[in-house]
Amino acid sequence: MTILEEMDVAILEATKKFKEDHNRELEEGDQFVVTFKNCSLVVSIEKGKLITNFINGKPISAFH
């Protein structure tokens, strides 16, 4: 699976989980982070559009 395919699946699953947890769709200003092995994907809603930003590199856990 390519990173773009993984990104699509991650966004679909995360938005589904958000709706289940919060009983609503994503709205302006909402955001979430999906962590992969070698990067993190920040997804937000800005001006009615889905915005994605990658943070490259292995995620670091600050708390163990």
PyMOL Python script that loads the backbone (N, CA, C, O; Angstrom):
from pymol import cmd

cmd.read_pdbstr("""\
ATOM      1  N   MET A   1       0.847  -1.174   0.000  1.00  0.00           N
ATOM      2  CA  MET A   1       0.000   0.000   0.000  1.00  0.00           C
ATOM      3  C   MET A   1       0.895   1.240   0.000  1.00  0.00           C
ATOM      4  O   MET A   1       1.847   1.315   0.776  1.00  0.00           O
ATOM      5  N   THR A   2       0.597   2.206  -0.860  1.00  0.00           N
ATOM      6  CA  THR A   2       1.390   3.436  -0.921  1.00  0.00           C
ATOM      7  C   THR A   2       1.021   4.347   0.243  1.00  0.00           C
ATOM      8  O   THR A   2       0.000   4.147   0.901  1.00  0.00           O
ATOM      9  N   ILE A   3       1.851   5.338   0.488  1.00  0.00           N
ATOM     10  CA  ILE A   3       1.571   6.276   1.578  1.00  0.00           C
ATOM     11  C   ILE A   3       0.275   7.050   1.307  1.00  0.00           C
ATOM     12  O   ILE A   3      -0.451   7.383   2.244  1.00  0.00           O
ATOM     13  N   LEU A   4      -0.016   7.335   0.040  1.00  0.00           N
ATOM     14  CA  LEU A   4      -1.269   8.029  -0.275  1.00  0.00           C
ATOM     15  C   LEU A   4      -2.480   7.159   0.033  1.00  0.00           C
ATOM     16  O   LEU A   4      -3.495   7.652   0.525  1.00  0.00           O
ATOM     17  N   GLU A   5      -2.373   5.861  -0.259  1.00  0.00           N
ATOM     18  CA  GLU A   5      -3.459   4.941   0.078  1.00  0.00           C
ATOM     19  C   GLU A   5      -3.611   4.823   1.592  1.00  0.00           C
ATOM     20  O   GLU A   5      -4.727   4.811   2.113  1.00  0.00           O
ATOM     21  N   GLU A   6      -2.482   4.738   2.293  1.00  0.00           N
ATOM     22  CA  GLU A   6      -2.520   4.678   3.757  1.00  0.00           C
ATOM     23  C   GLU A   6      -3.130   5.953   4.328  1.00  0.00           C
ATOM     24  O   GLU A   6      -3.892   5.902   5.294  1.00  0.00           O
ATOM     25  N   MET A   7      -2.794   7.094   3.733  1.00  0.00           N
ATOM     26  CA  MET A   7      -3.338   8.363   4.179  1.00  0.00           C
ATOM     27  C   MET A   7      -4.860   8.391   4.000  1.00  0.00           C
ATOM     28  O   MET A   7      -5.583   8.820   4.899  1.00  0.00           O
ATOM     29  N   ASP A   8      -5.342   7.940   2.853  1.00  0.00           N
ATOM     30  CA  ASP A   8      -6.788   7.898   2.605  1.00  0.00           C
ATOM     31  C   ASP A   8      -7.510   7.022   3.623  1.00  0.00           C
ATOM     32  O   ASP A   8      -8.541   7.411   4.172  1.00  0.00           O
ATOM     33  N   VAL A   9      -6.957   5.833   3.868  1.00  0.00           N
ATOM     34  CA  VAL A   9      -7.562   4.917   4.845  1.00  0.00           C
ATOM     35  C   VAL A   9      -7.544   5.541   6.234  1.00  0.00           C
ATOM     36  O   VAL A   9      -8.537   5.477   6.958  1.00  0.00           O
ATOM     37  N   ALA A  10      -6.424   6.139   6.605  1.00  0.00           N
ATOM     38  CA  ALA A  10      -6.293   6.753   7.930  1.00  0.00           C
ATOM     39  C   ALA A  10      -7.305   7.876   8.114  1.00  0.00           C
ATOM     40  O   ALA A  10      -7.930   7.977   9.169  1.00  0.00           O
ATOM     41  N   ILE A  11      -7.473   8.715   7.106  1.00  0.00           N
ATOM     42  CA  ILE A  11      -8.429   9.823   7.212  1.00  0.00           C
ATOM     43  C   ILE A  11      -9.844   9.286   7.328  1.00  0.00           C
ATOM     44  O   ILE A  11     -10.618   9.766   8.157  1.00  0.00           O
ATOM     45  N   LEU A  12     -10.196   8.304   6.517  1.00  0.00           N
ATOM     46  CA  LEU A  12     -11.547   7.724   6.585  1.00  0.00           C
ATOM     47  C   LEU A  12     -11.824   7.107   7.953  1.00  0.00           C
ATOM     48  O   LEU A  12     -12.885   7.332   8.536  1.00  0.00           O
ATOM     49  N   GLU A  13     -10.871   6.331   8.463  1.00  0.00           N
ATOM     50  CA  GLU A  13     -11.051   5.682   9.765  1.00  0.00           C
ATOM     51  C   GLU A  13     -11.092   6.698  10.903  1.00  0.00           C
ATOM     52  O   GLU A  13     -11.903   6.572  11.820  1.00  0.00           O
ATOM     53  N   ALA A  14     -10.226   7.697  10.847  1.00  0.00           N
ATOM     54  CA  ALA A  14     -10.188   8.697  11.913  1.00  0.00           C
ATOM     55  C   ALA A  14     -11.450   9.553  11.931  1.00  0.00           C
ATOM     56  O   ALA A  14     -11.963   9.867  13.005  1.00  0.00           O
ATOM     57  N   THR A  15     -11.955   9.933  10.765  1.00  0.00           N
ATOM     58  CA  THR A  15     -13.186  10.723  10.743  1.00  0.00           C
ATOM     59  C   THR A  15     -14.373   9.892  11.211  1.00  0.00           C
ATOM     60  O   THR A  15     -15.283  10.411  11.858  1.00  0.00           O
ATOM     61  N   LYS A  16     -14.364   8.602  10.885  1.00  0.00           N
ATOM     62  CA  LYS A  16     -15.423   7.698  11.365  1.00  0.00           C
ATOM     63  C   LYS A  16     -15.374   7.601  12.895  1.00  0.00           C
ATOM     64  O   LYS A  16     -16.404   7.685  13.565  1.00  0.00           O
ATOM     65  N   LYS A  17     -14.162   7.424  13.435  1.00  0.00           N
ATOM     66  CA  LYS A  17     -13.999   7.328  14.890  1.00  0.00           C
ATOM     67  C   LYS A  17     -14.383   8.639  15.565  1.00  0.00           C
ATOM     68  O   LYS A  17     -15.016   8.632  16.621  1.00  0.00           O
ATOM     69  N   PHE A  18     -14.002   9.764  14.960  1.00  0.00           N
ATOM     70  CA  PHE A  18     -14.358  11.066  15.519  1.00  0.00           C
ATOM     71  C   PHE A  18     -15.873  11.195  15.620  1.00  0.00           C
ATOM     72  O   PHE A  18     -16.397  11.639  16.641  1.00  0.00           O
ATOM     73  N   LYS A  19     -16.570  10.808  14.563  1.00  0.00           N
ATOM     74  CA  LYS A  19     -18.034  10.905  14.556  1.00  0.00           C
ATOM     75  C   LYS A  19     -18.640  10.011  15.635  1.00  0.00           C
ATOM     76  O   LYS A  19     -19.592  10.409  16.305  1.00  0.00           O
ATOM     77  N   GLU A  20     -18.091   8.799  15.807  1.00  0.00           N
ATOM     78  CA  GLU A  20     -18.585   7.886  16.848  1.00  0.00           C
ATOM     79  C   GLU A  20     -18.334   8.461  18.242  1.00  0.00           C
ATOM     80  O   GLU A  20     -19.213   8.410  19.103  1.00  0.00           O
ATOM     81  N   ASP A  21     -17.137   9.009  18.465  1.00  0.00           N
ATOM     82  CA  ASP A  21     -16.765   9.528  19.789  1.00  0.00           C
ATOM     83  C   ASP A  21     -17.474  10.838  20.147  1.00  0.00           C
ATOM     84  O   ASP A  21     -17.803  11.064  21.311  1.00  0.00           O
ATOM     85  N   HIS A  22     -17.710  11.695  19.157  1.00  0.00           N
ATOM     86  CA  HIS A  22     -18.232  13.037  19.429  1.00  0.00           C
ATOM     87  C   HIS A  22     -19.657  13.242  18.912  1.00  0.00           C
ATOM     88  O   HIS A  22     -20.245  14.306  19.108  1.00  0.00           O
ATOM     89  N   ASN A  23     -20.205  12.228  18.257  1.00  0.00           N
ATOM     90  CA  ASN A  23     -21.576  12.275  17.740  1.00  0.00           C
ATOM     91  C   ASN A  23     -21.805  13.470  16.812  1.00  0.00           C
ATOM     92  O   ASN A  23     -22.877  14.077  16.814  1.00  0.00           O
ATOM     93  N   ARG A  24     -20.772  13.800  16.011  1.00  0.00           N
ATOM     94  CA  ARG A  24     -20.885  14.882  15.026  1.00  0.00           C
ATOM     95  C   ARG A  24     -19.786  14.737  13.979  1.00  0.00           C
ATOM     96  O   ARG A  24     -18.813  14.008  14.172  1.00  0.00           O
ATOM     97  N   GLU A  25     -19.961  15.438  12.881  1.00  0.00           N
ATOM     98  CA  GLU A  25     -18.944  15.473  11.830  1.00  0.00           C
ATOM     99  C   GLU A  25     -17.832  16.440  12.239  1.00  0.00           C
ATOM    100  O   GLU A  25     -18.004  17.253  13.147  1.00  0.00           O
ATOM    101  N   LEU A  26     -16.700  16.339  11.561  1.00  0.00           N
ATOM    102  CA  LEU A  26     -15.641  17.316  11.774  1.00  0.00           C
ATOM    103  C   LEU A  26     -16.130  18.694  11.354  1.00  0.00           C
ATOM    104  O   LEU A  26     -16.866  18.829  10.377  1.00  0.00           O
ATOM    105  N   GLU A  27     -15.718  19.710  12.093  1.00  0.00           N
ATOM    106  CA  GLU A  27     -16.127  21.082  11.817  1.00  0.00           C
ATOM    107  C   GLU A  27     -14.908  21.987  11.747  1.00  0.00           C
ATOM    108  O   GLU A  27     -13.791  21.579  12.065  1.00  0.00           O
ATOM    109  N   GLU A  28     -15.143  23.207  11.330  1.00  0.00           N
ATOM    110  CA  GLU A  28     -14.091  24.221  11.252  1.00  0.00           C
ATOM    111  C   GLU A  28     -13.283  24.257  12.550  1.00  0.00           C
ATOM    112  O   GLU A  28     -13.843  24.343  13.642  1.00  0.00           O
ATOM    113  N   GLY A  29     -11.961  24.189  12.411  1.00  0.00           N
ATOM    114  CA  GLY A  29     -11.080  24.251  13.569  1.00  0.00           C
ATOM    115  C   GLY A  29     -10.734  22.906  14.192  1.00  0.00           C
ATOM    116  O   GLY A  29      -9.788  22.821  14.976  1.00  0.00           O
ATOM    117  N   ASP A  30     -11.486  21.844  13.858  1.00  0.00           N
ATOM    118  CA  ASP A  30     -11.155  20.513  14.374  1.00  0.00           C
ATOM    119  C   ASP A  30      -9.876  20.016  13.723  1.00  0.00           C
ATOM    120  O   ASP A  30      -9.583  20.347  12.574  1.00  0.00           O
ATOM    121  N   GLN A  31      -9.121  19.225  14.461  1.00  0.00           N
ATOM    122  CA  GLN A  31      -7.925  18.596  13.897  1.00  0.00           C
ATOM    123  C   GLN A  31      -7.609  17.322  14.647  1.00  0.00           C
ATOM    124  O   GLN A  31      -8.016  17.140  15.795  1.00  0.00           O
ATOM    125  N   PHE A  32      -6.869  16.429  13.976  1.00  0.00           N
ATOM    126  CA  PHE A  32      -6.403  15.210  14.608  1.00  0.00           C
ATOM    127  C   PHE A  32      -5.085  14.806  13.969  1.00  0.00           C
ATOM    128  O   PHE A  32      -4.724  15.294  12.898  1.00  0.00           O
ATOM    129  N   VAL A  33      -4.371  13.909  14.641  1.00  0.00           N
ATOM    130  CA  VAL A  33      -3.071  13.439  14.169  1.00  0.00           C
ATOM    131  C   VAL A  33      -3.115  11.930  14.024  1.00  0.00           C
ATOM    132  O   VAL A  33      -3.608  11.226  14.906  1.00  0.00           O
ATOM    133  N   VAL A  34      -2.598  11.436  12.911  1.00  0.00           N
ATOM    134  CA  VAL A  34      -2.452  10.007  12.674  1.00  0.00           C
ATOM    135  C   VAL A  34      -0.959   9.715  12.645  1.00  0.00           C
ATOM    136  O   VAL A  34      -0.214  10.365  11.912  1.00  0.00           O
ATOM    137  N   THR A  35      -0.518   8.749  13.433  1.00  0.00           N
ATOM    138  CA  THR A  35       0.897   8.411  13.517  1.00  0.00           C
ATOM    139  C   THR A  35       1.189   7.148  12.718  1.00  0.00           C
ATOM    140  O   THR A  35       0.564   6.108  12.927  1.00  0.00           O
ATOM    141  N   PHE A  36       2.141   7.251  11.808  1.00  0.00           N
ATOM    142  CA  PHE A  36       2.643   6.118  11.035  1.00  0.00           C
ATOM    143  C   PHE A  36       4.020   5.749  11.579  1.00  0.00           C
ATOM    144  O   PHE A  36       4.502   6.378  12.522  1.00  0.00           O
ATOM    145  N   LYS A  37       4.656   4.737  10.994  1.00  0.00           N
ATOM    146  CA  LYS A  37       5.985   4.332  11.453  1.00  0.00           C
ATOM    147  C   LYS A  37       7.023   5.427  11.250  1.00  0.00           C
ATOM    148  O   LYS A  37       7.856   5.664  12.124  1.00  0.00           O
ATOM    149  N   ASN A  38       6.975   6.099  10.095  1.00  0.00           N
ATOM    150  CA  ASN A  38       8.036   7.040   9.741  1.00  0.00           C
ATOM    151  C   ASN A  38       7.579   8.492   9.622  1.00  0.00           C
ATOM    152  O   ASN A  38       8.351   9.347   9.187  1.00  0.00           O
ATOM    153  N   CYS A  39       6.351   8.776   9.997  1.00  0.00           N
ATOM    154  CA  CYS A  39       5.857  10.151   9.909  1.00  0.00           C
ATOM    155  C   CYS A  39       4.543  10.282  10.666  1.00  0.00           C
ATOM    156  O   CYS A  39       3.947   9.293  11.094  1.00  0.00           O
ATOM    157  N   SER A  40       4.116  11.508  10.817  1.00  0.00           N
ATOM    158  CA  SER A  40       2.801  11.787  11.396  1.00  0.00           C
ATOM    159  C   SER A  40       2.028  12.629  10.396  1.00  0.00           C
ATOM    160  O   SER A  40       2.610  13.420   9.654  1.00  0.00           O
ATOM    161  N   LEU A  41       0.719  12.455  10.381  1.00  0.00           N
ATOM    162  CA  LEU A  41      -0.152  13.188   9.480  1.00  0.00           C
ATOM    163  C   LEU A  41      -1.106  14.025  10.323  1.00  0.00           C
ATOM    164  O   LEU A  41      -1.877  13.490  11.119  1.00  0.00           O
ATOM    165  N   VAL A  42      -1.047  15.343  10.142  1.00  0.00           N
ATOM    166  CA  VAL A  42      -1.945  16.250  10.844  1.00  0.00           C
ATOM    167  C   VAL A  42      -3.068  16.604   9.870  1.00  0.00           C
ATOM    168  O   VAL A  42      -2.812  17.077   8.763  1.00  0.00           O
ATOM    169  N   VAL A  43      -4.309  16.370  10.290  1.00  0.00           N
ATOM    170  CA  VAL A  43      -5.478  16.639   9.459  1.00  0.00           C
ATOM    171  C   VAL A  43      -6.335  17.680  10.169  1.00  0.00           C
ATOM    172  O   VAL A  43      -6.627  17.549  11.358  1.00  0.00           O
ATOM    173  N   SER A  44      -6.738  18.717   9.432  1.00  0.00           N
ATOM    174  CA  SER A  44      -7.576  19.751  10.029  1.00  0.00           C
ATOM    175  C   SER A  44      -8.611  20.233   9.020  1.00  0.00           C
ATOM    176  O   SER A  44      -8.506  19.978   7.820  1.00  0.00           O
ATOM    177  N   ILE A  45      -9.601  20.928   9.533  1.00  0.00           N
ATOM    178  CA  ILE A  45     -10.619  21.546   8.696  1.00  0.00           C
ATOM    179  C   ILE A  45     -10.402  23.057   8.785  1.00  0.00           C
ATOM    180  O   ILE A  45     -10.509  23.645   9.861  1.00  0.00           O
ATOM    181  N   GLU A  46     -10.097  23.678   7.644  1.00  0.00           N
ATOM    182  CA  GLU A  46      -9.860  25.117   7.583  1.00  0.00           C
ATOM    183  C   GLU A  46     -10.620  25.700   6.408  1.00  0.00           C
ATOM    184  O   GLU A  46     -10.462  25.248   5.274  1.00  0.00           O
ATOM    185  N   LYS A  47     -11.433  26.687   6.671  1.00  0.00           N
ATOM    186  CA  LYS A  47     -12.238  27.349   5.636  1.00  0.00           C
ATOM    187  C   LYS A  47     -13.043  26.334   4.833  1.00  0.00           C
ATOM    188  O   LYS A  47     -13.202  26.467   3.619  1.00  0.00           O
ATOM    189  N   GLY A  48     -13.552  25.307   5.535  1.00  0.00           N
ATOM    190  CA  GLY A  48     -14.389  24.300   4.905  1.00  0.00           C
ATOM    191  C   GLY A  48     -13.652  23.255   4.090  1.00  0.00           C
ATOM    192  O   GLY A  48     -14.278  22.434   3.419  1.00  0.00           O
ATOM    193  N   LYS A  49     -12.320  23.277   4.143  1.00  0.00           N
ATOM    194  CA  LYS A  49     -11.523  22.317   3.370  1.00  0.00           C
ATOM    195  C   LYS A  49     -10.724  21.413   4.293  1.00  0.00           C
ATOM    196  O   LYS A  49     -10.306  21.818   5.378  1.00  0.00           O
ATOM    197  N   LEU A  50     -10.521  20.187   3.846  1.00  0.00           N
ATOM    198  CA  LEU A  50      -9.686  19.234   4.573  1.00  0.00           C
ATOM    199  C   LEU A  50      -8.229  19.540   4.241  1.00  0.00           C
ATOM    200  O   LEU A  50      -7.827  19.491   3.078  1.00  0.00           O
ATOM    201  N   ILE A  51      -7.449  19.852   5.261  1.00  0.00           N
ATOM    202  CA  ILE A  51      -6.037  20.203   5.093  1.00  0.00           C
ATOM    203  C   ILE A  51      -5.192  19.093   5.709  1.00  0.00           C
ATOM    204  O   ILE A  51      -5.459  18.654   6.828  1.00  0.00           O
ATOM    205  N   THR A  52      -4.174  18.641   4.981  1.00  0.00           N
ATOM    206  CA  THR A  52      -3.271  17.612   5.501  1.00  0.00           C
ATOM    207  C   THR A  52      -1.842  18.134   5.486  1.00  0.00           C
ATOM    208  O   THR A  52      -1.416  18.795   4.538  1.00  0.00           O
ATOM    209  N   ASN A  53      -1.114  17.829   6.545  1.00  0.00           N
ATOM    210  CA  ASN A  53       0.301  18.188   6.655  1.00  0.00           C
ATOM    211  C   ASN A  53       1.059  17.009   7.234  1.00  0.00           C
ATOM    212  O   ASN A  53       0.659  16.435   8.248  1.00  0.00           O
ATOM    213  N   PHE A  54       2.156  16.653   6.581  1.00  0.00           N
ATOM    214  CA  PHE A  54       3.010  15.580   7.080  1.00  0.00           C
ATOM    215  C   PHE A  54       4.136  16.152   7.915  1.00  0.00           C
ATOM    216  O   PHE A  54       4.701  17.197   7.592  1.00  0.00           O
ATOM    217  N   ILE A  55       4.453  15.452   8.994  1.00  0.00           N
ATOM    218  CA  ILE A  55       5.654  15.719   9.772  1.00  0.00           C
ATOM    219  C   ILE A  55       6.537  14.506   9.535  1.00  0.00           C
ATOM    220  O   ILE A  55       6.243  13.407  10.005  1.00  0.00           O
ATOM    221  N   ASN A  56       7.610  14.714   8.808  1.00  0.00           N
ATOM    222  CA  ASN A  56       8.479  13.620   8.400  1.00  0.00           C
ATOM    223  C   ASN A  56       9.374  13.176   9.547  1.00  0.00           C
ATOM    224  O   ASN A  56       9.747  13.985  10.397  1.00  0.00           O
ATOM    225  N   GLY A  57       9.711  11.920   9.571  1.00  0.00           N
ATOM    226  CA  GLY A  57      10.573  11.359  10.591  1.00  0.00           C
ATOM    227  C   GLY A  57       9.819  10.532  11.593  1.00  0.00           C
ATOM    228  O   GLY A  57       8.613  10.703  11.771  1.00  0.00           O
ATOM    229  N   LYS A  58      10.519   9.638  12.248  1.00  0.00           N
ATOM    230  CA  LYS A  58       9.914   8.756  13.231  1.00  0.00           C
ATOM    231  C   LYS A  58       9.385   9.559  14.409  1.00  0.00           C
ATOM    232  O   LYS A  58      10.121  10.362  14.983  1.00  0.00           O
ATOM    233  N   PRO A  59       8.109   9.358  14.787  1.00  0.00           N
ATOM    234  CA  PRO A  59       7.547  10.078  15.934  1.00  0.00           C
ATOM    235  C   PRO A  59       8.302   9.758  17.225  1.00  0.00           C
ATOM    236  O   PRO A  59       8.760   8.635  17.435  1.00  0.00           O
ATOM    237  N   ILE A  60       8.417  10.763  18.075  1.00  0.00           N
ATOM    238  CA  ILE A  60       9.085  10.613  19.364  1.00  0.00           C
ATOM    239  C   ILE A  60       8.019  10.624  20.457  1.00  0.00           C
ATOM    240  O   ILE A  60       7.157  11.502  20.478  1.00  0.00           O
ATOM    241  N   SER A  61       8.077   9.660  21.354  1.00  0.00           N
ATOM    242  CA  SER A  61       7.149   9.616  22.470  1.00  0.00           C
ATOM    243  C   SER A  61       7.777  10.342  23.652  1.00  0.00           C
ATOM    244  O   SER A  61       8.852   9.966  24.121  1.00  0.00           O
ATOM    245  N   ALA A  62       7.107  11.375  24.128  1.00  0.00           N
ATOM    246  CA  ALA A  62       7.643  12.146  25.260  1.00  0.00           C
ATOM    247  C   ALA A  62       7.343  11.486  26.593  1.00  0.00           C
ATOM    248  O   ALA A  62       8.007  11.748  27.596  1.00  0.00           O
ATOM    249  N   PHE A  63       6.327  10.621  26.588  1.00  0.00           N
ATOM    250  CA  PHE A  63       5.925   9.960  27.830  1.00  0.00           C
ATOM    251  C   PHE A  63       5.953   8.456  27.632  1.00  0.00           C
ATOM    252  O   PHE A  63       5.520   7.961  26.591  1.00  0.00           O
ATOM    253  N   HIS A  64       6.445   7.740  28.597  1.00  0.00           N
ATOM    254  CA  HIS A  64       6.527   6.277  28.482  1.00  0.00           C
ATOM    255  C   HIS A  64       5.637   5.628  29.492  1.00  0.00           C
ATOM    256  O   HIS A  64       5.568   4.400  29.554  1.00  0.00           O
TER     257      HIS A  64
END
""", "prot")
cmd.dss("prot")
cmd.show_as("cartoon", "prot")
cmd.util.cbc("prot")
cmd.orient("prot")
